[in-house]
Amino acid sequence: MELPTKKLSEYFRFLDYLRISGVTNMYGASPYLVEEFDLPRNEAKAVLSAWMQTFDDSTPEGRAEIYNKNKKST
């Protein structure tokens, strides 16, 4: 999955807020991405997977940038 860092960081920010809200277990978060951003299910699952792979206390923008850099080097 290749997304612009700005778009990916927007998704990561949404997932960060969703996590903080406690509305759902994050393993079940992809339907929220589908609803909020009108993403296809497979893309929402890929975004959620990317978020989980990079989750830490840094900013969503920083994590999105790191994810994209890592994808380009593989």
Sequence and secondary structure as in RCSB ss.txt:
>XXXX:A:sequence
MELPTKKLSEYFRFLDYLRISGVTNMYGASPYLVEEFDLPRNEAKAVLSAWMQTFDDSTPEGRAEIYNKNKKST
>XXXX:A:secstr
    HHHHHHHHHHHHHHHHHTSS GGG HHHHHHHH   HHHHHHHHHHHHHH SSS HHHHHHHHHHHHHH 
